[in-house]
C-alpha cells in the first residue's frame, strides 16, 4: 500500500519522513492541496531503481544488436580479453 503524506509533513516531520523512507524501503508520495506533487525516497532505494534502469537500457541495446544480426563476441573471447587486461 502506498505511503501518502501531505507536504506539510516535510517541514514539520522531516525526520519521521526520513525514517519511514529508510525503514519501509518504499517511496513516500507527497501531496499538495490534496493532489499528488512529488515522491520522496531514500538514496539507497533511488540507487537501486537507477541501477535497474541502466540494466534495462543495456538489455534493450543488446536485444537491438541481436535483432540486427550482430553476433557480438563469444564468451571464450571475452574472458580471454579480460584476462589479458588484468595481467
C-alpha positions as CSV (number, residue, x, y, z in Angstrom):
1,X,0.0,0.0,0.0
2,X,1.5,3.4,-1.0
3,X,2.6,5.8,1.8
4,X,1.0,9.2,1.2
5,X,1.8,12.3,3.3
6,X,0.9,16.0,3.0
7,X,3.6,18.4,2.0
8,X,3.4,20.0,5.5
9,X,5.0,16.8,6.9
10,X,8.2,17.6,5.0
11,X,8.6,20.7,7.1
12,X,7.1,19.6,10.4
13,X,8.1,15.9,10.4
14,X,11.2,15.6,8.2
15,X,13.0,13.2,10.5
16,X,9.9,10.9,10.6
17,X,9.6,11.0,6.8
18,X,13.3,10.1,6.5
19,X,12.9,7.2,9.0
20,X,9.9,5.9,7.1
21,X,11.8,6.0,3.8
22,X,14.7,4.0,5.3
23,X,12.7,1.5,7.3
24,X,10.0,0.8,4.8
25,X,12.4,1.0,1.8
26,X,9.5,2.5,-0.2
27,X,8.9,5.9,-1.7
28,X,6.6,8.3,0.1
29,X,4.1,10.2,-2.1
30,X,3.7,13.8,-1.1
31,X,0.5,15.7,-1.8
32,X,0.0,19.4,-2.1
33,X,-3.6,20.7,-1.8
34,X,-4.8,17.1,-1.9
35,X,-3.1,16.4,-5.2
36,X,-0.1,14.3,-6.0
37,X,3.0,16.6,-6.1
38,X,6.3,14.7,-5.6
39,X,7.9,11.5,-4.4
40,X,10.5,11.2,-1.6
41,X,12.7,8.1,-1.2
42,X,15.9,7.0,0.4
43,X,19.2,7.3,-1.5
44,X,19.5,3.5,-1.4
45,X,16.1,3.0,-2.9
46,X,16.9,5.6,-5.7
47,X,20.3,3.9,-6.4
48,X,18.6,0.5,-6.8
49,X,16.0,2.0,-9.2
50,X,18.7,3.8,-11.1
51,X,20.7,0.5,-11.4
52,X,17.7,-1.4,-12.7
53,X,17.0,1.4,-15.2
54,X,20.6,1.2,-16.5
55,X,20.4,-2.6,-16.7
56,X,17.1,-2.4,-18.7
57,X,18.7,0.1,-21.1
58,X,21.7,-2.2,-21.7
59,X,19.4,-5.2,-22.2
60,X,17.4,-3.2,-24.7
61,X,20.6,-2.3,-26.6
62,X,21.6,-6.0,-26.6
63,X,18.2,-7.0,-27.9
64,X,18.5,-4.5,-30.8
65,X,22.0,-5.8,-31.6
66,X,20.7,-9.3,-31.6
67,X,17.8,-8.4,-33.8
68,X,20.1,-6.7,-36.3
69,X,22.1,-9.9,-36.6
70,X,25.2,-8.7,-34.8
71,X,26.9,-11.7,-33.4
72,X,29.0,-9.8,-30.8
73,X,31.8,-11.6,-29.0
74,X,31.8,-15.1,-27.7
75,X,32.1,-15.8,-24.0
76,X,35.5,-17.5,-24.6
77,X,36.9,-14.5,-26.5
78,X,35.5,-12.1,-23.9
79,X,37.1,-13.9,-21.0
80,X,40.4,-14.2,-22.8
81,X,40.3,-10.4,-23.5
82,X,39.5,-9.7,-19.8
83,X,42.3,-11.9,-18.6
84,X,44.8,-10.1,-20.8
85,X,43.7,-6.7,-19.4
86,X,44.1,-7.9,-15.8
87,X,47.6,-9.0,-16.3
